[in-house]
């Protein structure tokens, strides 16, 4: 009974934060409301005997990812958008899709309530961190290593692309610096730069 009450409490809090995220026009307030959704979901995972998923939900989603989202929002300095009259049909579409989702939620709740209740086995510890770590590095070691290699390739590729895109900007800065100098120093610096360039073979 207490577990059910706690579940409905955090579920209602998650729904309220989700509605607040959609309602606010300021993206920073929406991001803070999304943090509330993640915290509520992590509490629900704790009630479902999944402490590892709850900790990941707090550390990764509510922590690292939301910090990046807030950083991008503050970096772009987004302002409140003015309502567009030509997109009014989206309100009708969103309302109809929300109604369909609500009906589906009640149907799932009704189907689950009709199922016979099964006894909970207290000796099983599937959601503990120790068992998940043991399974990841014994039975599922190959998929974990493949994911690690893919992430490493993504990091190396992003660094290479960033260096490639930053090279023309560096040359532009050098050209502007040379234009600000006197003509004699400009010719000497140009000769030095030409001497440092690698010869191109045709």
N, C-alpha and C positions, 0 to 999 in steps of 0.2 A: 504493500500500500504506500509506504513512504517512497519507494523507488519510482512508482508510477507518478506520484505527486511531483517529485523532483524532475522527472522526465518532462511532464507537461509544463513545469515552470520554465525550464531552460528552452524547451521547444517554443513556447510563447515568446520568450525573450529573443530567440533567434528570428522568429517571424517579425516581431516588432522592429528589430534592427534592420532586417531586410527591407521592410516597408519604408523605414527612415532613409535607407541608402537610396532607394528609388525616388523618394519624395524630394529630397534636398537637391537644389540646383547648384549649390556650391560643391565642386568635386572633392574638396578637402573634408567637408562634413560627411560626404558619402563614403569616403575611404575610412573615416573613423567608425561609421556605422558598420562597415564591412568587418572591421576588427571585432566589433561586438558580436557579429554573426559567427566568426571563427571561434571566439572564446566560448560562446554558448554551445557550439558543436563539440568542442573539446570536452566540456562538462558532460555532455550526453555520452560521449565515448567512454568516459570514466564510469558512468553508471552501467554501461554495457560490458564492463570488464575488459576494456581495451586501453590500458594506460599508455602503451607505446604510440598508438595512433593519436591519442590525446596530446601527448608531449610533442609529437611531430606537428600537429595542428597549431600548437602555440608557438613553437620555436621557428618553424619554417614559414607557415602561412601568415599567422598574426604577427610574426616578428620580422623575418628577413624580407619576405616578398612585399609586405605592406610598407616597410621602410622605403623600399625602392619605389613603390607606387607614389607615396607621399613626396619623395624626393623629386620625382619626375613632375608631379603636379606643381610643386613649388618652383621648380626650375622653369617650367613653361609659363608660369604666372597666368593660369587660365582664369577668365572672368565668367560671370554668369551669362549664359546665352539668352538672347531674346527669343520669346516664343515665335515660332514660324506658323503662319496661318495655313500655308500650303501643305503642312504635315499633320493636319487635324485627323486624317483618316487613321493615323497610327494609334490614336487613343482608342478608337473603336476596335481595332485589331488587337491591341494589347489587353483591353478589357475582356474580349471574347476568349483569348488564349488563357487569361487568368481564370476565367470561369471554368474552362475545360480542365485546367490543372486542379482547381478546387474540387470539381466533381470526381476526378481521378483519385485525389487524396482520400475523399470519403469512401470511395469504392475499395481502395486498398485497406483502409481501416476496418471496413465491414468484412472484407474477406479474411483478414487476419483474426478478427474477433470470432469468426465462425470456426476457425481451425481448432482442433483439440490441443490443449496445453500440454507441453512436454516438460518432464522433470529436468531441472538443471543439475548437471553433474559438477560438483564442487572440486573434484579431484583433477579436472582438466584445467590446464593453465596455457591456453592457446595464445592469449593476448599479451603475455608477459614479454618484457624486453629480452630476457635471457633466452627464451625459446625462439623468438624471432631472429635474434642474432645468430644462434646456433644453426638454424635452418638456412639463413642467408649464406653463411660461410662454410657449409658442408654440402647440403643437398642442392642449393641454388647458387653455388659459387660461380659457375660459368656465366649465367645471365648477369650477375653482379659485376663481374670483370668486363663483360661486353659493354654494359652501360657506362662503366668508368672510362673505357677507351673512347666511346662515343662522346662523352662529355669533354675528355681531353682534346679530341679532334675539334670540337666546337670552340673551345677556348683558344687553341692555336690558330684556327681559321679567323676568329674575330680579331686577334692581335695582328695577323698579317693584313687583313683588310683595313684595320685602323691605321697601320703604318703606311699602307699604299695610298690611302686617301689623304693622309697628313703631309705627304711629300710635296705636292704642288703648293700647298700653303707655305711650307718652309722656303721653297724657291721664291715665292712672291715676297716674303719678308726680306730675303737677301737682296732682291732687286730694289725694293723700296729703300733699304738701308744704303745701297750703293748710290741711288739717286740723290739722297740727302747729303752725301759727301761731295767734296770738290772734284772737279773733272780729273785732276792728276791722280788723286787717290782712287778715284773710280776706275781709271785705266789700269793702275797697278793691281787693284783687287780683282779686276776682270782677268788680267793676265795670270794672276795666281790661281783663280778658279779654273781657267782653261788648262793650266798646267796640271791641276789635280784631277781633271776629268779623265776617265779611261778612254783610250782610243777605240773608235768603232770601226770594225772591219766590214767592208762591203762584200 
